[in-house]
Amino acid sequence: MRKQAAAVLIAAGALGVASAPSYGGEATIDGSGNFLMLDTDLAPPVAGTRSKPQPVTLTLHQLFGNYRSGAQPPNTSGIVFRLPRGMRANTDLVGTCPVPAADADIRSNRCSTASRIGTGAAIADARDFGINDPVAARVTAYNGAERNGSPTLIIQGVATIGGGEVVTEYDFVQGRGSGRFGIVLTTFDPVPGPAADPNGPAITLNKLDLRVGKTINTRVSGRRVRRGFLETPTTCPRSGWAFEQEFTFAAGGSLKAGDVVPCTR
């Protein structure tokens, strides 16, 4: 996760040992009262086939906070999203947005419409910086350029603070999972800087509502076919398709939460 130099710096907070991850949209809660909840939906939740892939739209809702004290929860030093095994992301079918090479590149007009794959909204907690009201932001997801041969995902949040525009950017690199997970998206810093003070002030992402999906008409062997940026797996396990999100903290510890989407063939 990166921010413009003019915006508030992101730092990491401490967190105790977390409980086992919860699934089915239930919150995972640690000993300090910090919680993480993930709710996902797919439209349609129908398995595709090799000859007829099924384009799909993913809707994601995430909540992060502290139910016990209401205090600002610890800030993340890393975020991971895990998608179901067999789900495809056809990053070659849409445009790409360049990964920022400098802080000055983190701006709301950097990415093209052709690379846009999702939209949504977010709420952040910036009380560490004297902003007592929740900070609302509009969110846009883009298909990012490759990093060391691996696809990337760019999520930008644009908020108005003190009359000025603040752009926050999360950059994810795509990797492979194990078990019931396939695609794994992990945050990385495209413009490394000095290490943040783990006890310094922080902004935390309390709420994220994001809808990702795009349908593309293309040609395969001379035939016009309908493909999706995201496509469902070709198998439908009885347990459904599993999603997982993990927040990691610089001072140690993490929170995981997941959800399972029932599927049909």
C-alpha positions, 0 to 999 in steps of 0.5 A: 500500500502506498500514498502520495508524499503529500498525504499521510504516511502509512505506518504499522501498529501492534497486534496480539495473537489472532484467533483461527480464521472464521468463514461463512462471512463471520468475523475473526476476533483477536484477544484485543477485540480487533476483528476482520470480516469478509463477505463475498458474492459471485454473479453468477455462481455457476461453474464454467467449462473448458469449451464455454468459460463463465464470466463472473462478477465478484462483489467483496465486502470487508470490515475491520475494527475494534468492537471492544473499545472502538479505538482505531485498530492497528494498521496493516503492513500487508494484505493478502486476498486468496481466490478459489482454486480454478478461478481465472483472471484473464489479465491479457484481455484488458488494458493495463495500468503502469505500476508507479515508479515514483510517489508522483505517479500515484494520482487518480488520472494515471490509469486508463479506462481500458484498464478499469475492472472494478469500482466501489467505496471505502471508509478509513480511520485517520484519528491518529492524525486528528481527523475524528470523522470517518474518511470516505473514499471512492474506489477503483480497481485496475488491471496492472502491468506485470511485475517481474513477469507476474500480473498485478492489481491496482486499487486506488482510493480517492478522498477529499481531506481538508479541501484537497484530493488524497489518493491512496493506492494498494498494489497487489502482485498475483501468485499461486496458492495451495489447497482450495485456493488458486490465485493469491494477491499480495500487496507490494511496495512499488516505490520502496522507502524508509521503513515506517515506525511500527509505533507511529501514527497510522491510517486504517482501512475500516470498510471496503465495498468492491465490485470487480468484473468485466466482460470482453468480446474477443475472437478465438479461431475466427469465432466471436466469443464472450470472455470475462476478466474473471471466470469461475472455476470449471469444478463446483465442490460440495463445500463451495468456492472459498475466499480468504483475506489476511491482514498482517501487522509489522509488529507481529501477528495477523488476522484472517477471515474468509467466506464460502460462496455456494456454486452450481454447475 
